[in-house]
Amino acid sequence: MLRAFFAATLMLMAQAGQAQIGGGAIGLPPVRVPQLPGVGLPDLARTAGAVDSQVAADVRRLRIRDLLRTQATVVEADPRGNPVMRAEVLAFSPSDAALERARAAGYDVLRERSLDGLDARIVVLQVPARTSIRRALRQLRSLDPGGTYDFNHLYFESGRISAAGASAQRVADVPPAGVSPSPGKLGLIDGGVEIDHPVFREAIIHPYGCTKSTVPSEHGTAVASLLVGRATRFHGADPGAELYAADVYCGQPTGGAVDAVADAFAWLVREHVPVINISLVGPPNAMLEAVVLRVNARGHLIVAAVGNDGPAAPPLYPAAYRDVIGVTGVDAHQRVLIEAGHGPQVKFAAPGADMAAACLTGKFSAVRGTSFAAPIVAGLLAADMTAPDTVSAQRAVTSLIHSAIDLGARGPDKVYGNGLVGESVRPELALATEPAKSALTSNAH
């Protein structure tokens, strides 16, 4: 009964126009819950929290279901229900002999991405008609037992952006504590960034990924602002750093495919960007794992959101890959977001709710989700790295661990990781309720 009540509430919110970005799970707003016979208020609160996490996962599943329905000509489901590009299988640096065997079996090469900088390439093979992708993957692996093949999975953003209402919680109407800017580089793999937003007035942003002009997105703009944005009452974690922003969506509902994400990683490696933020989540993928391992081996740090499918959900990727810095989010009371993933993949916690970020049309919006905690950690790490280097990377991570505030169980744990960092970067939520000009009148402090 409770689950149905909360699910109905959430669906009404969505129908009322709240923007759900990338399947990110959301926490429910305050609602009046009827007292049930035999149920005390503490029990009800605990039950509501559990329902909230379950509903969050349901929302992500609903988004996937909607994508599979509306984009059925180009998207289908893998055997576990994850969305993939229809009739496509990826091959990681296949040999010429392996490609010849694949062609002889009826597979055509749709496209190829040379991952310069990673000494690799991805070949996208078209599955023959009347052959399922499951059978195709099994066949290609049998034709080339030593090769790496997988589906072309789609990855989604991991957070929610919505305009704050009049009853939204306000934080102190003062500028947050300053963060020393660095002259370094930061990488972003996400949607497009609204480069002419006032918080980027003094930023140097290098866009990449779309064949035509940049296609700004709410999510990409918000995450970018938390990396390098700055204004009178707003700053990201590393204002002053050059931002290299790879758009893997280009405004398309079928964006975020593995081959586009891999190409973005390779570009950032070629540009010698030491720290790369990716607030996207999805299932494990052999191609993505191979790329991530190569990026890490070259001394780059990858920072990723752990996702919002709830504490009992399976781990999401790339945050759960070895050596990736997985980040969870906390609210203004330093409590972990109830929808955030738990597990050994959590390395740090950072502000992820009760705060504002830049959105489209030069404004601010309230944001919530692990998507928005990850860039804060990425910016803090980048302030200690000027170039990709394994020694510098380890030193930057160690330094951040020493500065972290231990939360939850003593020492590292599966909820908060090594602890909370970046609390001073949390942009005041009041920015989302005021005219943009009042917060954007001069340079950052």
C-alpha angles and dihedrals in degrees: 000000000000092000091052091048094052093042090053090049091052094048091051089053091052092048089050089065109268109154113239109198123204100335091295113162120240136207117240120251121240109291134175106250117198116240110249123212112265094008119113122211095250090052090047092052092051091047091048090054092052091047090050091058092047092049089050090058090045090055091055091049090050091053091051090048091051092049092050090051100045098037098037093135092063105020132056137164127264118225090278095049098257115141116252135171107275118260094355130127123180125222120199112219094326118193120247089249091054091051091050090053090049092050091048088054091055103267120137126203107244097181142332131220118202107211097209109190092034096059090233144097138208120220118198111212123199114227114233118254116275091019118115118228089239091057091042093055091048091049095048091049090051091049090052109024093176094049132094117240134163145146122284095249123194120232124208136207116262107220148056130244121195138152111262115244127225090266094053116130111261126213126208111305094232133100113271118248113285125259118207110246120231131211091227135107133264128193128214129190107188141087123320123295126232093233095187093058108125093243088065095048092115098027125110107223125181111197124204141171113053125091092218132033122321115283106212117217132193094234098045092047093050094048092046091052091054088053105046109351121123141174138141095295101016138064138159125229095270110023111182096036118121110249121219103196120191115194110209095174106047089193094300123130088220094055125120096063119162095248091055092047091049091051090051092053091050092051092051090050090052089051090052093236106170101201124039124191120204117175093182128112138197145127127309112281127186093217094051091046092053091051094047092051091052093048092050092046089059092059100261122136118225116203117193140176113249091218139240105260093114136266095283096048123109114265118275127222151277085015091062096055118108115275094010113128103236115201131200127193135239132195128235090281091056092249117142114252107262091227095051121113120251130209146087089303089074107097101161142008123220137167109297105158143029089049143095135238136180117282135180124302094034097291140116128243136187112260134196133180144065087281089078097043093057097064091053090057091043092053093049091051093046091055087068098044127069097172140008110280131143094223093048090046093054091045092052092050092047091050091051091050090054091052095048123111109233111235132177117003115016112273127001113346141171095256105048100012110207091347144268123325134169099034090141089059095059105123112226114260090222088078089072092059100046135073108274094236093066091063099038105052101113146006125297120273 
